[in-house]
Amino acid sequence: MQPIGLIAGEGVFPFLAARGMRAAGRRIVCIGLRGSADPAIAREVDEFRWVSVVRVSSWIRNLRRRGVSEAVMVGRVVKTRMYARFAWAQNIPDLRTARLWFTRLRHDKRPFAILNALADALESEGIRLIDSTTYTRDQLVTTGVLTQTQPTEAQMLDARHGWELCRQISRLDIGQSIAVKEKDVIAVEALEGTNAMIERAGQLCRTGGWTLIKVANAHQDMRMDVPTIGVTTIQKLAAAGARCVVLEAGKTTFLEKDKVIESADRSGIAIVGME
């Protein structure tokens, strides 16, 4: 089989994808997004190169030279670092990226627009992005209560009440998570990400017992925009007093499913998959 490309961002997801690719007998050519990818991913792949997140030409060059015609892009890009002081010095775009930024993305720089532009730029050079869960299907959230810990009736009321609210926030491209207790919205995710929002919800709701609702982006493209939940998130939820997590089934992936569910049960947190 032809080699497959892995465009790796932050977190565990690139590791799961690499192991799935390896199990399928694929040779893996990985480019790690500098400032986001874990250097340890290099040990999971056959070839590895660092690239800048704003130098798309180097993505294409590194993948094409190694015969890659299809690729998976997984892992977060740490957006808050892009706004840090002097971040521009490490993120000077190449000509291709600058052209995308000032033409196609001139009036719309939302994440889904940027991701679609990147996918089209890759495909124009013969590199097709495929569904990022292709090699991690066993990690997708399914419908129903997934933990031995059962949600309370009050938590399910909060889940149903907050579900459409969270979907609306996603449609407006504000964020993909909210914290709810007794039908009151405690916190809403924005640029800071889910983990930071969880900490804020814990500070605002000292009594605990609240529910986290996390949905896929309304403009979700399974090639590159799949919400995830890992053990770290469960630990932060437990520390912040949450007792229930509601996730969108079929569009959210666990970062090591068995470990996440075991951690949730140990912390007395129910996990529910909803459609």
Buried (B, 14 or more C-beta within 10 A) or exposed (E): EEBBBBBBBBBBBBBBBBBBBBEEEBBBBBBBBBBBBBEEBBEBBBBBBBBBBBBBBBBBBBBBEBEBBBBBBBBBBBEEBBEEEEEEEBBEBBEBBEBBBEEBBEEEEEBBBBBBBBBEBBEEBEBEBBBBBBBBEEBBBEEEBBBEBEBEEBBBBBBEBBBEBBBEBBEEBEBBBBBBBEEEBBBBBEEEBBBBBBBBBBEEBEEEBBBBBBBBBBBBBBBBBBBBBBBBBBBBBBEBBBBBBBBBBBBBBBBBBEBBBBBBBEBEBBBBBBE
